[in-house]
Amino acid sequence: MTRRLSLDEVLRMFARIGFDPRSHSGTHELRCPACSHLRRKKTHKCLSIRCDADGFFFRCFHCDEFHGSYR
Ligand SMILES: [Zn+2]
């Protein structure tokens, strides 16, 4: 299940890790703004984001909190 978000919401979520999905394309692995700082493996890149011409899709493999899409 994927949450549909506005562009503004997506940018605000990613601002916490200084990532602007508008300036990237393809698939990226990042630290998760919601859970990485709480974990022992703080630098583990558990968040996957795909950026393409249609929008963004992202999901954290560790927490259920950080996921969504913008189309
Ligand atoms: Zn997470």
N, CA, C, O and the ligand as a Tripos MOL2 file, in Angstrom:
@<TRIPOS>MOLECULE
protein
  285   283    72     0     0
PROTEIN
NO_CHARGES

@<TRIPOS>ATOM
      1 N           0.8490   -1.1870    0.0000 N.3       1 MET1
      2 CA          0.0000    0.0000    0.0000 C.3       1 MET1
      3 C           0.8890    1.2430    0.0000 C.2       1 MET1
      4 O           1.8390    1.3450    0.7760 O.2       1 MET1
      5 N           0.5690    2.1630   -0.8650 N.am      2 THR2
      6 CA          1.3990    3.3570   -0.9930 C.3       2 THR2
      7 C           0.5810    4.6220   -0.7700 C.2       2 THR2
      8 O          -0.5020    4.8050   -1.3270 O.2       2 THR2
      9 N           1.1260    5.4560    0.0390 N.am      3 ARG3
     10 CA          0.4780    6.7470    0.2710 C.3       3 ARG3
     11 C           0.7530    7.6700   -0.8910 C.2       3 ARG3
     12 O           1.8920    7.7860   -1.3430 O.2       3 ARG3
     13 N          -0.2700    8.3200   -1.3710 N.am      4 ARG4
     14 CA         -0.0810    9.3600   -2.3840 C.3       4 ARG4
     15 C           0.1760   10.6720   -1.6730 C.2       4 ARG4
     16 O          -0.5700   11.0670   -0.7780 O.2       4 ARG4
     17 N           1.2260   11.3320   -2.0790 N.am      5 LEU5
     18 CA          1.6030   12.5790   -1.4210 C.3       5 LEU5
     19 C           1.6570   13.7130   -2.4290 C.2       5 LEU5
     20 O           1.7400   13.4980   -3.6380 O.2       5 LEU5
     21 N           1.6100   14.9190   -1.9010 N.am      6 SER6
     22 CA          1.8150   16.0770   -2.7650 C.3       6 SER6
     23 C           3.3190   16.2860   -2.9210 C.2       6 SER6
     24 O           4.1080   15.7920   -2.1150 O.2       6 SER6
     25 N           3.7050   17.0120   -3.9520 N.am      7 LEU7
     26 CA          5.1220   17.2840   -4.1570 C.3       7 LEU7
     27 C           5.7090   17.9770   -2.9250 C.2       7 LEU7
     28 O           6.8290   17.6920   -2.5000 O.2       7 LEU7
     29 N           4.9260   18.8860   -2.3740 N.am      8 ASP8
     30 CA          5.3650   19.6210   -1.1940 C.3       8 ASP8
     31 C           5.6670   18.6830   -0.0170 C.2       8 ASP8
     32 O           6.6770   18.8490    0.6680 O.2       8 ASP8
     33 N           4.7970   17.7100    0.2100 N.am      9 GLU9
     34 CA          4.9920   16.7590    1.3030 C.3       9 GLU9
     35 C           6.2440   15.9200    1.0870 C.2       9 GLU9
     36 O           7.0170   15.6810    2.0160 O.2       9 GLU9
     37 N           6.4330   15.4770   -0.1580 N.am     10 VAL10
     38 CA          7.6160   14.6690   -0.4680 C.3      10 VAL10
     39 C           8.8960   15.4650   -0.2180 C.2      10 VAL10
     40 O           9.8390   14.9700    0.3990 O.2      10 VAL10
     41 N           8.9110   16.6950   -0.7030 N.am     11 LEU11
     42 CA         10.1100   17.5190   -0.5380 C.3      11 LEU11
     43 C          10.3920   17.7910    0.9350 C.2      11 LEU11
     44 O          11.5480   17.8270    1.3580 O.2      11 LEU11
     45 N           9.3340   17.9820    1.7070 N.am     12 ARG12
     46 CA          9.5060   18.2350    3.1350 C.3      12 ARG12
     47 C          10.0770   16.9970    3.8430 C.2      12 ARG12
     48 O          10.9350   17.1230    4.7170 O.2      12 ARG12
     49 N           9.6070   15.8210    3.4700 N.am     13 MET13
     50 CA         10.1030   14.5900    4.0860 C.3      13 MET13
     51 C          11.5830   14.3810    3.7830 C.2      13 MET13
     52 O          12.3580   13.9940    4.6580 O.2      13 MET13
     53 N          11.9630   14.6410    2.5390 N.am     14 PHE14
     54 CA         13.3500   14.3930    2.1500 C.3      14 PHE14
     55 C          14.2940   15.5220    2.5580 C.2      14 PHE14
     56 O          15.5120   15.3450    2.5880 O.2      14 PHE14
     57 N          13.7280   16.6660    2.8660 N.am     15 ALA15
     58 CA         14.5700   17.7910    3.2990 C.3      15 ALA15
     59 C          15.3520   17.4280    4.5560 C.2      15 ALA15
     60 O          16.4350   17.9640    4.7920 O.2      15 ALA15
     61 N          14.8070   16.5180    5.3650 N.am     16 ARG16
     62 CA         15.4650   16.1340    6.6140 C.3      16 ARG16
     63 C          16.8010   15.4480    6.3760 C.2      16 ARG16
     64 O          17.6670   15.4620    7.2510 O.2      16 ARG16
     65 N          16.9790   14.8500    5.2070 N.am     17 ILE17
     66 CA         18.2830   14.2520    4.8950 C.3      17 ILE17
     67 C          18.9610   14.9870    3.7400 C.2      17 ILE17
     68 O          19.9370   14.4990    3.1720 O.2      17 ILE17
     69 N          18.4410   16.1500    3.4030 N.am     18 GLY18
     70 CA         19.0780   16.9780    2.3930 C.3      18 GLY18
     71 C          19.0640   16.3880    0.9980 C.2      18 GLY18
     72 O          20.0000   16.5820    0.2220 O.2      18 GLY18
     73 N          17.9970   15.6640    0.6810 N.am     19 PHE19
     74 CA         17.8930   15.0420   -0.6360 C.3      19 PHE19
     75 C          16.7380   15.6780   -1.4000 C.2      19 PHE19
     76 O          15.6070   15.7160   -0.9140 O.2      19 PHE19
     77 N          17.0300   16.1740   -2.5960 N.am     20 ASP20
     78 CA         15.9750   16.7460   -3.4260 C.3      20 ASP20
     79 C          15.7150   15.8060   -4.5930 C.2      20 ASP20
     80 O          16.5130   15.7450   -5.5280 O.2      20 ASP20
     81 N          14.5990   15.0690   -4.5490 N.am     21 PRO21
     82 CA         14.3390   14.0620   -5.5850 C.3      21 PRO21
     83 C          14.1690   14.6590   -6.9740 C.2      21 PRO21
     84 O          14.2860   13.9480   -7.9730 O.2      21 PRO21
     85 N          13.8950   15.9470   -7.0470 N.am     22 ARG22
     86 CA         13.7280   16.5710   -8.3630 C.3      22 ARG22
     87 C          15.0300   16.6410   -9.1340 C.2      22 ARG22
     88 O          15.0310   16.7220  -10.3620 O.2      22 ARG22
     89 N          16.1440   16.6080   -8.4070 N.am     23 SER23
     90 CA         17.4280   16.7310   -9.0980 C.3      23 SER23
     91 C          18.1120   15.3790   -9.2620 C.2      23 SER23
     92 O          19.3130   15.3230   -9.5270 O.2      23 SER23
     93 N          17.3530   14.2790   -9.1060 N.am     24 HIS24
     94 CA         17.9160   12.9400   -9.2860 C.3      24 HIS24
     95 C          17.0220   12.1290  -10.2120 C.2      24 HIS24
     96 O          15.8320   12.4070  -10.3560 O.2      24 HIS24
     97 N          17.6200   11.1220  -10.8350 N.am     25 SER25
     98 CA         16.8100   10.1730  -11.5880 C.3      25 SER25
     99 C          17.3390    8.7760  -11.3160 C.2      25 SER25
    100 O          18.4790    8.5950  -10.8890 O.2      25 SER25
    101 N          16.4860    7.7940  -11.5720 N.am     26 GLY26
    102 CA         16.8860    6.4180  -11.3150 C.3      26 GLY26
    103 C          16.6030    6.0130   -9.8790 C.2      26 GLY26
    104 O          15.8250    6.6590   -9.1770 O.2      26 GLY26
    105 N          17.2480    4.9270   -9.4500 N.am     27 THR27
    106 CA         17.0130    4.3820   -8.1210 C.3      27 THR27
    107 C          18.1610    4.7470   -7.1940 C.2      27 THR27
    108 O          19.3290    4.6580   -7.5700 O.2      27 THR27
    109 N          17.8170    5.1580   -5.9800 N.am     28 HIS28
    110 CA         18.8260    5.5600   -5.0130 C.3      28 HIS28
    111 C          18.5640    4.9100   -3.6680 C.2      28 HIS28
    112 O          17.4180    4.6460   -3.3050 O.2      28 HIS28
    113 N          19.6260    4.6560   -2.9390 N.am     29 GLU29
    114 CA         19.4920    4.1390   -1.5890 C.3      29 GLU29
    115 C          20.0350    5.1710   -0.6180 C.2      29 GLU29
    116 O          21.1370    5.6950   -0.7760 O.2      29 GLU29
    117 N          19.2220    5.4430    0.3920 N.am     30 LEU30
    118 CA         19.5390    6.5320    1.3170 C.3      30 LEU30
    119 C          19.3160    6.1010    2.7570 C.2      30 LEU30
    120 O          18.7080    5.0660    3.0310 O.2      30 LEU30
    121 N          19.8270    6.9250    3.6730 N.am     31 ARG31
    122 CA         19.4490    6.7310    5.0650 C.3      31 ARG31
    123 C          17.9990    7.1790    5.2180 C.2      31 ARG31
    124 O          17.5540    8.0840    4.5120 O.2      31 ARG31
    125 N          17.2670    6.5620    6.1230 N.am     32 CYS32
    126 CA         15.8600    6.8950    6.3120 C.3      32 CYS32
    127 C          15.7170    8.0180    7.3440 C.2      32 CYS32
    128 O          16.2290    7.9030    8.4580 O.2      32 CYS32
    129 N          15.0250    9.0960    6.9820 N.am     33 PRO33
    130 CA         14.8340   10.1910    7.9290 C.3      33 PRO33
    131 C          14.0220    9.7870    9.1540 C.2      33 PRO33
    132 O          14.1420   10.4020   10.2140 O.2      33 PRO33
    133 N          13.1950    8.7510    9.0090 N.am     34 ALA34
    134 CA         12.3110    8.3660   10.1170 C.3      34 ALA34
    135 C          12.9800    7.4200   11.1120 C.2      34 ALA34
    136 O          12.6850    7.4780   12.3060 O.2      34 ALA34
    137 N          13.8760    6.5510   10.6420 N.am     35 CYS35
    138 CA         14.3720    5.5290   11.5660 C.3      35 CYS35
    139 C          15.8920    5.3940   11.6560 C.2      35 CYS35
    140 O          16.3900    4.8510   12.6420 O.2      35 CYS35
    141 N          16.6380    5.8650   10.6710 N.am     36 SER36
    142 CA         18.0880    5.6020   10.6830 C.3      36 SER36
    143 C          18.7780    6.1390   11.9380 C.2      36 SER36
    144 O          19.6840    5.5030   12.4760 O.2      36 SER36
    145 N          18.3460    7.3070   12.3970 N.am     37 HIS37
    146 CA         19.0150    7.9230   13.5510 C.3      37 HIS37
    147 C          18.7040    7.1760   14.8540 C.2      37 HIS37
    148 O          19.3750    7.3840   15.8640 O.2      37 HIS37
    149 N          17.6880    6.3100   14.8300 N.am     38 LEU38
    150 CA         17.3100    5.5610   16.0340 C.3      38 LEU38
    151 C          17.9750    4.1930   16.1010 C.2      38 LEU38
    152 O          17.8720    3.4910   17.1070 O.2      38 LEU38
    153 N          18.6540    3.8220   15.0270 N.am     39 ARG39
    154 CA         19.1620    2.4580   14.9300 C.3      39 ARG39
    155 C          20.6450    2.3960   15.2280 C.2      39 ARG39
    156 O          21.3570    3.4010   15.2250 O.2      39 ARG39
    157 N          21.0830    1.1700   15.4870 N.am     40 ARG40
    158 CA         22.5010    0.9590   15.7300 C.3      40 ARG40
    159 C          23.2990    1.2280   14.4570 C.2      40 ARG40
    160 O          24.3730    1.8300   14.4870 O.2      40 ARG40
    161 N          22.7370    0.7620   13.3330 N.am     41 LYS41
    162 CA         23.3910    1.0000   12.0370 C.3      41 LYS41
    163 C          22.8860    2.3170   11.4670 C.2      41 LYS41
    164 O          22.0370    2.3370   10.5760 O.2      41 LYS41
    165 N          23.4110    3.4020   11.9840 N.am     42 LYS42
    166 CA         22.9040    4.7140   11.5890 C.3      42 LYS42
    167 C          23.1860    5.0630   10.1290 C.2      42 LYS42
    168 O          22.4870    5.8750    9.5230 O.2      42 LYS42
    169 N          24.2070    4.4430    9.5880 N.am     43 THR43
    170 CA         24.5600    4.7830    8.2080 C.3      43 THR43
    171 C          24.0200    3.7830    7.1970 C.2      43 THR43
    172 O          24.2280    3.9290    5.9920 O.2      43 THR43
    173 N          23.3200    2.7620    7.6980 N.am     44 HIS44
    174 CA         22.7460    1.7710    6.7880 C.3      44 HIS44
    175 C          21.6830    2.4310    5.9130 C.2      44 HIS44
    176 O          20.7900    3.1170    6.4090 O.2      44 HIS44
    177 N          21.7930    2.2120    4.6130 N.am     45 LYS45
    178 CA         20.8620    2.8580    3.6860 C.3      45 LYS45
    179 C          19.6580    1.9680    3.4290 C.2      45 LYS45
    180 O          19.6470    1.1600    2.5010 O.2      45 LYS45
    181 N          18.6530    2.1330    4.2630 N.am     46 CYS46
    182 CA         17.4890    1.2490    4.2220 C.3      46 CYS46
    183 C          16.3500    1.8300    3.3990 C.2      46 CYS46
    184 O          15.3370    1.1690    3.1710 O.2      46 CYS46
    185 N          16.5220    3.0650    2.9550 N.am     47 LEU47
    186 CA         15.4590    3.7110    2.1980 C.3      47 LEU47
    187 C          15.7760    3.6790    0.7060 C.2      47 LEU47
    188 O          16.8540    4.0840    0.2720 O.2      47 LEU47
    189 N          14.8170    3.1910   -0.0590 N.am     48 SER48
    190 CA         15.0000    3.1270   -1.4960 C.3      48 SER48
    191 C          14.0490    4.1200   -2.1520 C.2      48 SER48
    192 O          12.8630    4.1620   -1.8240 O.2      48 SER48
    193 N          14.5640    4.9090   -3.0660 N.am     49 ILE49
    194 CA         13.7050    5.8460   -3.8050 C.3      49 ILE49
    195 C          13.9520    5.7130   -5.2900 C.2      49 ILE49
    196 O          15.0900    5.6060   -5.7460 O.2      49 ILE49
    197 N          12.8620    5.7220   -6.0340 N.am     50 ARG50
    198 CA         12.9700    5.6960   -7.4840 C.3      50 ARG50
    199 C          12.4270    7.0150   -8.0180 C.2      50 ARG50
    200 O          11.3110    7.4220   -7.6970 O.2      50 ARG50
    201 N          13.2290    7.6630   -8.8270 N.am     51 CYS51
    202 CA         12.8330    8.9380   -9.4200 C.3      51 CYS51
    203 C          12.7880    8.7550  -10.9330 C.2      51 CYS51
    204 O          13.7650    8.3240  -11.5440 O.2      51 CYS51
    205 N          11.6670    9.0800  -11.5200 N.am     52 ASP52
    206 CA         11.6130    9.0590  -12.9780 C.3      52 ASP52
    207 C          10.7110   10.1900  -13.4620 C.2      52 ASP52
    208 O          10.2410   11.0090  -12.6720 O.2      52 ASP52
    209 N          10.4790   10.2200  -14.7700 N.am     53 ALA53
    210 CA          9.7310   11.3330  -15.3640 C.3      53 ALA53
    211 C           8.3130   11.4280  -14.8090 C.2      53 ALA53
    212 O           7.7040   12.4970  -14.8350 O.2      53 ALA53
    213 N           7.7870   10.3050  -14.3060 N.am     54 ASP54
    214 CA          6.4100   10.2970  -13.8020 C.3      54 ASP54
    215 C           6.2960   10.7810  -12.3630 C.2      54 ASP54
    216 O           5.2170   11.1740  -11.9200 O.2      54 ASP54
    217 N           7.4010   10.7530  -11.6380 N.am     55 GLY55
    218 CA          7.3320   11.1690  -10.2410 C.3      55 GLY55
    219 C           8.3010   10.3800   -9.3850 C.2      55 GLY55
    220 O           9.3650    9.9710   -9.8490 O.2      55 GLY55
    221 N           7.9230   10.1670   -8.1210 N.am     56 PHE56
    222 CA          8.8040    9.4960   -7.1630 C.3      56 PHE56
    223 C           8.0530    8.3790   -6.4500 C.2      56 PHE56
    224 O           6.8500    8.4660   -6.2020 O.2      56 PHE56
    225 N           8.7950    7.3360   -6.1330 N.am     57 PHE57
    226 CA          8.2390    6.2660   -5.3270 C.3      57 PHE57
    227 C           9.2930    5.8880   -4.3040 C.2      57 PHE57
    228 O          10.4460    5.6550   -4.6680 O.2      57 PHE57
    229 N           8.9260    5.8230   -3.0400 N.am     58 PHE58
    230 CA          9.9460    5.5100   -2.0390 C.3      58 PHE58
    231 C           9.3930    4.6610   -0.9110 C.2      58 PHE58
    232 O           8.2170    4.7320   -0.5560 O.2      58 PHE58
    233 N          10.2930    3.8530   -0.3620 N.am     59 ARG59
    234 CA          9.9180    2.9590    0.7340 C.3      59 ARG59
    235 C          11.1440    2.6250    1.5640 C.2      59 ARG59
    236 O          12.2200    2.3500    1.0340 O.2      59 ARG59
    237 N          10.9570    2.6540    2.8940 N.am     60 CYS60
    238 CA         12.0050    2.2080    3.8080 C.3      60 CYS60
    239 C          11.7950    0.7310    4.0890 C.2      60 CYS60
    240 O          10.6740    0.3010    4.3600 O.2      60 CYS60
    241 N          12.8680   -0.0470    4.0260 N.am     61 PHE61
    242 CA         12.7540   -1.4830    4.2530 C.3      61 PHE61
    243 C          12.7500   -1.8260    5.7390 C.2      61 PHE61
    244 O          12.5070   -2.9680    6.1260 O.2      61 PHE61
    245 N          13.0210   -0.8270    6.5540 N.am     62 HIS62
    246 CA         13.1240   -1.1030    7.9860 C.3      62 HIS62
    247 C          11.8810   -0.6630    8.7650 C.2      62 HIS62
    248 O          11.3730   -1.4170    9.5960 O.2      62 HIS62
    249 N          11.3950    0.5360    8.5050 N.am     63 CYS63
    250 CA         10.2110    1.0010    9.2430 C.3      63 CYS63
    251 C           9.0110    1.1000    8.2880 C.2      63 CYS63
    252 O           9.1660    1.1640    7.0690 O.2      63 CYS63
    253 N           7.8430    1.1100    8.8700 N.am     64 ASP64
    254 CA          6.6290    1.2350    8.0580 C.3      64 ASP64
    255 C           6.2010    2.6770    7.9050 C.2      64 ASP64
    256 O           5.1680    2.9860    7.3120 O.2      64 ASP64
    257 N           7.0210    3.5460    8.4550 N.am     65 GLU65
    258 CA          6.6270    4.9440    8.5640 C.3      65 GLU65
    259 C           6.9330    5.7460    7.3000 C.2      65 GLU65
    260 O           6.1550    6.6080    6.8900 O.2      65 GLU65
    261 N           8.0650    5.4490    6.7010 N.am     66 PHE66
    262 CA          8.5400    6.3020    5.6230 C.3      66 PHE66
    263 C           8.3170    5.6500    4.2680 C.2      66 PHE66
    264 O           9.1430    4.8660    3.8000 O.2      66 PHE66
    265 N           7.2070    5.9770    3.6490 N.am     67 HIS67
    266 CA          6.9370    5.4470    2.3270 C.3      67 HIS67
    267 C           5.9190    6.3610    1.6590 C.2      67 HIS67
    268 O           5.2120    7.1100    2.3330 O.2      67 HIS67
    269 N           5.8470    6.2980    0.3560 N.am     68 GLY68
    270 CA          4.8690    7.1020   -0.3440 C.3      68 GLY68
    271 C           5.2230    7.2440   -1.8080 C.2      68 GLY68
    272 O           6.2300    6.7220   -2.2860 O.2      68 GLY68
    273 N           4.3640    7.9670   -2.5010 N.am     69 SER69
    274 CA          4.6330    8.2080   -3.9040 C.3      69 SER69
    275 C           4.0370    9.5520   -4.3090 C.2      69 SER69
    276 O           3.0900   10.0570   -3.7070 O.2      69 SER69
    277 N           4.6220   10.0870   -5.3280 N.am     70 TYR70
    278 CA          4.0960   11.3040   -5.9410 C.3      70 TYR70
    279 C           4.0640   11.0860   -7.4310 C.2      70 TYR70
    280 O           5.0720   10.7180   -8.0350 O.2      70 TYR70
    281 N           2.9160   11.3110   -8.0260 N.am     71 ARG71
    282 CA          2.7570   11.1370   -9.4690 C.3      71 ARG71
    283 C           2.1770   12.3710  -10.1020 C.2      71 ARG71
    284 O           1.9730   12.4050  -11.3150 O.2      71 ARG71
    285 ZN         12.8660    3.8890    8.0570 Zn       72 ZN72
@<TRIPOS>BOND
     1     1     2 1
     2     2     3 1
     3     3     4 2
     4     3     5 am
     5     5     6 1
     6     6     7 1
     7     7     8 2
     8     7     9 am
     9     9    10 1
    10    10    11 1
    11    11    12 2
    12    11    13 am
    13    13    14 1
    14    14    15 1
    15    15    16 2
    16    15    17 am
    17    17    18 1
    18    18    19 1
    19    19    20 2
    20    19    21 am
    21    21    22 1
    22    22    23 1
    23    23    24 2
    24    23    25 am
    25    25    26 1
    26    26    27 1
    27    27    28 2
    28    27    29 am
    29    29    30 1
    30    30    31 1
    31    31    32 2
    32    31    33 am
    33    33    34 1
    34    34    35 1
    35    35    36 2
    36    35    37 am
    37    37    38 1
    38    38    39 1
    39    39    40 2
    40    39    41 am
    41    41    42 1
    42    42    43 1
    43    43    44 2
    44    43    45 am
    45    45    46 1
    46    46    47 1
    47    47    48 2
    48    47    49 am
    49    49    50 1
    50    50    51 1
    51    51    52 2
    52    51    53 am
    53    53    54 1
    54    54    55 1
    55    55    56 2
    56    55    57 am
    57    57    58 1
    58    58    59 1
    59    59    60 2
    60    59    61 am
    61    61    62 1
    62    62    63 1
    63    63    64 2
    64    63    65 am
    65    65    66 1
    66    66    67 1
    67    67    68 2
    68    67    69 am
    69    69    70 1
    70    70    71 1
    71    71    72 2
    72    71    73 am
    73    73    74 1
    74    74    75 1
    75    75    76 2
    76    75    77 am
    77    77    78 1
    78    78    79 1
    79    79    80 2
    80    79    81 am
    81    81    82 1
    82    82    83 1
    83    83    84 2
    84    83    85 am
    85    85    86 1
    86    86    87 1
    87    87    88 2
    88    87    89 am
    89    89    90 1
    90    90    91 1
    91    91    92 2
    92    91    93 am
    93    93    94 1
    94    94    95 1
    95    95    96 2
    96    95    97 am
    97    97    98 1
    98    98    99 1
    99    99   100 2
   100    99   101 am
   101   101   102 1
   102   102   103 1
   103   103   104 2
   104   103   105 am
   105   105   106 1
   106   106   107 1
   107   107   108 2
   108   107   109 am
   109   109   110 1
   110   110   111 1
   111   111   112 2
   112   111   113 am
   113   113   114 1
   114   114   115 1
   115   115   116 2
   116   115   117 am
   117   117   118 1
   118   118   119 1
   119   119   120 2
   120   119   121 am
   121   121   122 1
   122   122   123 1
   123   123   124 2
   124   123   125 am
   125   125   126 1
   126   126   127 1
   127   127   128 2
   128   127   129 am
   129   129   130 1
   130   130   131 1
   131   131   132 2
   132   131   133 am
   133   133   134 1
   134   134   135 1
   135   135   136 2
   136   135   137 am
   137   137   138 1
   138   138   139 1
   139   139   140 2
   140   139   141 am
   141   141   142 1
   142   142   143 1
   143   143   144 2
   144   143   145 am
   145   145   146 1
   146   146   147 1
   147   147   148 2
   148   147   149 am
   149   149   150 1
   150   150   151 1
   151   151   152 2
   152   151   153 am
   153   153   154 1
   154   154   155 1
   155   155   156 2
   156   155   157 am
   157   157   158 1
   158   158   159 1
   159   159   160 2
   160   159   161 am
   161   161   162 1
   162   162   163 1
   163   163   164 2
   164   163   165 am
   165   165   166 1
   166   166   167 1
   167   167   168 2
   168   167   169 am
   169   169   170 1
   170   170   171 1
   171   171   172 2
   172   171   173 am
   173   173   174 1
   174   174   175 1
   175   175   176 2
   176   175   177 am
   177   177   178 1
   178   178   179 1
   179   179   180 2
   180   179   181 am
   181   181   182 1
   182   182   183 1
   183   183   184 2
   184   183   185 am
   185   185   186 1
   186   186   187 1
   187   187   188 2
   188   187   189 am
   189   189   190 1
   190   190   191 1
   191   191   192 2
   192   191   193 am
   193   193   194 1
   194   194   195 1
   195   195   196 2
   196   195   197 am
   197   197   198 1
   198   198   199 1
   199   199   200 2
   200   199   201 am
   201   201   202 1
   202   202   203 1
   203   203   204 2
   204   203   205 am
   205   205   206 1
   206   206   207 1
   207   207   208 2
   208   207   209 am
   209   209   210 1
   210   210   211 1
   211   211   212 2
   212   211   213 am
   213   213   214 1
   214   214   215 1
   215   215   216 2
   216   215   217 am
   217   217   218 1
   218   218   219 1
   219   219   220 2
   220   219   221 am
   221   221   222 1
   222   222   223 1
   223   223   224 2
   224   223   225 am
   225   225   226 1
   226   226   227 1
   227   227   228 2
   228   227   229 am
   229   229   230 1
   230   230   231 1
   231   231   232 2
   232   231   233 am
   233   233   234 1
   234   234   235 1
   235   235   236 2
   236   235   237 am
   237   237   238 1
   238   238   239 1
   239   239   240 2
   240   239   241 am
   241   241   242 1
   242   242   243 1
   243   243   244 2
   244   243   245 am
   245   245   246 1
   246   246   247 1
   247   247   248 2
   248   247   249 am
   249   249   250 1
   250   250   251 1
   251   251   252 2
   252   251   253 am
   253   253   254 1
   254   254   255 1
   255   255   256 2
   256   255   257 am
   257   257   258 1
   258   258   259 1
   259   259   260 2
   260   259   261 am
   261   261   262 1
   262   262   263 1
   263   263   264 2
   264   263   265 am
   265   265   266 1
   266   266   267 1
   267   267   268 2
   268   267   269 am
   269   269   270 1
   270   270   271 1
   271   271   272 2
   272   271   273 am
   273   273   274 1
   274   274   275 1
   275   275   276 2
   276   275   277 am
   277   277   278 1
   278   278   279 1
   279   279   280 2
   280   279   281 am
   281   281   282 1
   282   282   283 1
   283   283   284 2
@<TRIPOS>SUBSTRUCTURE
     1 MET1         2 RESIDUE 1 A MET
     2 THR2         6 RESIDUE 1 A THR
     3 ARG3        10 RESIDUE 1 A ARG
     4 ARG4        14 RESIDUE 1 A ARG
     5 LEU5        18 RESIDUE 1 A LEU
     6 SER6        22 RESIDUE 1 A SER
     7 LEU7        26 RESIDUE 1 A LEU
     8 ASP8        30 RESIDUE 1 A ASP
     9 GLU9        34 RESIDUE 1 A GLU
    10 VAL10       38 RESIDUE 1 A VAL
    11 LEU11       42 RESIDUE 1 A LEU
    12 ARG12       46 RESIDUE 1 A ARG
    13 MET13       50 RESIDUE 1 A MET
    14 PHE14       54 RESIDUE 1 A PHE
    15 ALA15       58 RESIDUE 1 A ALA
    16 ARG16       62 RESIDUE 1 A ARG
    17 ILE17       66 RESIDUE 1 A ILE
    18 GLY18       70 RESIDUE 1 A GLY
    19 PHE19       74 RESIDUE 1 A PHE
    20 ASP20       78 RESIDUE 1 A ASP
    21 PRO21       82 RESIDUE 1 A PRO
    22 ARG22       86 RESIDUE 1 A ARG
    23 SER23       90 RESIDUE 1 A SER
    24 HIS24       94 RESIDUE 1 A HIS
    25 SER25       98 RESIDUE 1 A SER
    26 GLY26      102 RESIDUE 1 A GLY
    27 THR27      106 RESIDUE 1 A THR
    28 HIS28      110 RESIDUE 1 A HIS
    29 GLU29      114 RESIDUE 1 A GLU
    30 LEU30      118 RESIDUE 1 A LEU
    31 ARG31      122 RESIDUE 1 A ARG
    32 CYS32      126 RESIDUE 1 A CYS
    33 PRO33      130 RESIDUE 1 A PRO
    34 ALA34      134 RESIDUE 1 A ALA
    35 CYS35      138 RESIDUE 1 A CYS
    36 SER36      142 RESIDUE 1 A SER
    37 HIS37      146 RESIDUE 1 A HIS
    38 LEU38      150 RESIDUE 1 A LEU
    39 ARG39      154 RESIDUE 1 A ARG
    40 ARG40      158 RESIDUE 1 A ARG
    41 LYS41      162 RESIDUE 1 A LYS
    42 LYS42      166 RESIDUE 1 A LYS
    43 THR43      170 RESIDUE 1 A THR
    44 HIS44      174 RESIDUE 1 A HIS
    45 LYS45      178 RESIDUE 1 A LYS
    46 CYS46      182 RESIDUE 1 A CYS
    47 LEU47      186 RESIDUE 1 A LEU
    48 SER48      190 RESIDUE 1 A SER
    49 ILE49      194 RESIDUE 1 A ILE
    50 ARG50      198 RESIDUE 1 A ARG
    51 CYS51      202 RESIDUE 1 A CYS
    52 ASP52      206 RESIDUE 1 A ASP
    53 ALA53      210 RESIDUE 1 A ALA
    54 ASP54      214 RESIDUE 1 A ASP
    55 GLY55      218 RESIDUE 1 A GLY
    56 PHE56      222 RESIDUE 1 A PHE
    57 PHE57      226 RESIDUE 1 A PHE
    58 PHE58      230 RESIDUE 1 A PHE
    59 ARG59      234 RESIDUE 1 A ARG
    60 CYS60      238 RESIDUE 1 A CYS
    61 PHE61      242 RESIDUE 1 A PHE
    62 HIS62      246 RESIDUE 1 A HIS
    63 CYS63      250 RESIDUE 1 A CYS
    64 ASP64      254 RESIDUE 1 A ASP
    65 GLU65      258 RESIDUE 1 A GLU
    66 PHE66      262 RESIDUE 1 A PHE
    67 HIS67      266 RESIDUE 1 A HIS
    68 GLY68      270 RESIDUE 1 A GLY
    69 SER69      274 RESIDUE 1 A SER
    70 TYR70      278 RESIDUE 1 A TYR
    71 ARG71      282 RESIDUE 1 A ARG
    72 ZN72       285 GROUP 0 **** ****
